[in-house]
Amino acid sequence: MAGRWMDFGMYGANGAPGAEALDTAIESMVTGIASPVESDRGRAARLRYLTATDAGYEAMDRAGIHVSPRTLMAWLADEVVPKKDNLARLDAAYWDLRRRNVAADLKRRLHNGGRGTRVEINPVNQSAVDRKHQRDLSTRSVNVRDLGLWDRAVDAWMDDDLEELDAVWDEIIEDLGSDYDAYSNVSSIGWAA
């Protein structure tokens, strides 16, 4: 990780490592069912999504949902409401499957027809830092055209691999020039993809 911020936060600056901001930004691109799993509508929609494909059953298995076919049919028919712990597992299985299903689309959107994606980088929040210790940082933007970098970022996000996301972030901020290291920690990043 880039990081001349040896004692980051010592003077009151706050933010997150770029890898975490990258993870959050990619995660925010995943949309899905807005109704909570506790509602009839949200539960039914998740069950339909999960039982439509073999991948859905695999996601339920990964989430620890191990019920008999009869119980699953009762859930689908809305005859029985799953217990609280199974509702949480259903929600986890739904989002796991949703992430897997949209990964390829995320890469396509970030590739942007081969043009890459412009990333806006907001520096750390220094409002609590004494003026004499503040660094002169502004919002920066960089166009990430290396499509392999986006593929690596999405794959690392899928694998919850913060170490790889950190390596990707370091490559992204290298394009900022000599003050790239000041953006190893950020308040947020964003893009339109």
N, C-alpha and C positions, 0 to 999 in steps of 0.2 A: 504494500500500500504506500502510495505517496504519503508524505507526512512530515513536513517540517514543523507541524503543530505538535511538537513533542508533548506538551502538557495541555492538550486541547481542553478548553473549558476552565482552565485555571483562573482566568480573569473574568469569567462569566459569559463567554461566547457559548451559544448553543446551536446545535445542528446535529446532523447524522453523517456517518461515513457515506461517501458517494455510492458504495455498493448497496447499502441499505436504501438509499434514495432511488437508485436504479431499480431495485426489487419492488419498491412501493409503486413506482411509476408504471412498471410493466403490469403489476397486479391490478392497478386501477383500470387497465384496459379490458379486464375480464368482467363482463356483465352477465347477468342471469336473472333468475326469478327474484322479484323484489318482495313478494309476500313472505312473511316469516314462516319457518317450518312448523310453528305451533298452530298456524291458521289452517283451516280446512283446505283452502285454495293452495297455499304454499306447500302443504304436505302432499296433496294430490298431484300437483305439478312435478314435484321432485320424484315421486314414485313413478309417474309416467315416463319421465326422462330416464330414470335409472333402469327401468324394466324394458325399455325399447330395444336395447342392444346387449350383446354379450359383454361389451366393455362396461356397461352399467352394472351388470352382476359382478364383474371383477372389482369395480370400484366399491360396491357394497361389501364384498369380501375383504378388501383392504381396510375398509373402515370398521370392520368387526361386526357386521350385521350377519348373524348366523341364525336364521329362523327357518322354520319348516315352510314348505311350499304352501301349506294350508294357511299358515299365519300371514304369509305374504299376500295371498289372495284375499284374505279378510281385510288387510290394510288397503289393498287396491280397491276393494268394493266398499270401502269406508264403513265396514261393519265393526272394525276394531281400530282404536287409535293406539299407535305405538306408544310405549312408555317413554318417559322423558329421556332416558339414556339412549334409546333407539332413535328418537327424534334427532338428537344431537349427532348420532352416527349417520343418519340419513342426510342431514345437512352437510356433514363432512364429505360423504361419498358424492353428493351432488356437486359440490365445488371442486373436488378432486377430478371428477369426470369432465366438468366444464372446462377446467384449466387444460386438461389433456386435449380436449376437442378443439380448443381455440388456439393452441400453440402455433400451428402452421399458419393460421390466419394472422396471428400477431407478427410473425416473421414477414409475411407478405406486406402487411401494412407498414412495417418499419422499413422495409426495402424501398417502398414508395416508387415502384416501377423502375428500380435501379438508381434512383436519385438519392436514396438515403433519407434520413430524417433530421431536421434541425432540432437540437436540444437546447432548451433554455435552462441555464444553471443559476440558481439564486444562492448567493453566498450565505455563510453562517450569519445568524442573528447576533449582532454585537451591541444591541441596545443596552444591555446590562454591563458592558465593558467600559471601564474608565476611559475617557477620551485619549489619555496619553498611551494607552495600551491597544487602542483600536488600529486595525489594519485598513488601508484604503482598498476596499473591495466593491465591485459593482456587479450587477447581473451581467452574465456573459452568455453567449450562444455559440454553438459550434454545429456544423453540419456533419453528421456521421454518415459518410458514404461507403465505408467498408462494410459491405453486406455480411461478410463472414463474422464481423464483430456483433452485429445484431443477432445472427444465428446463435453465436456463443452465449450472448446475454439471455436470450429466451430459453435456451437449453439449461443454462445454469439456474435460471429462475424456476424452471420445472423441477430441477433436482434439488432445490433449496441449497445451492452451492454458493455461499457467500464469498468463499475464497476466489472462485472463478469470476463472480460478479465484480469483485474488487480488482482483479487483473483487467477485466474489460473496462472498468471505470478509469483505471490508470491510463489505458490506451486512449480513451475518449478525451480526457483532460490534457493529454500531451499536445493536442492541437490548439490549446490556449496560449501557447508560447511560454515565455520565461516565468510567468506567474502561475503556471498550471497547478503547482503544489498548494497554492492558497485555496484551491477548490477540491482538495481531497475530502474535506468535510463541507457539507452544504446544508442550507435550510430546506431546500426542495429543488427538484428538477421537473421539467415538463416538456411536452411536445404535442403537436397536433398530428396524429396518425390514424 
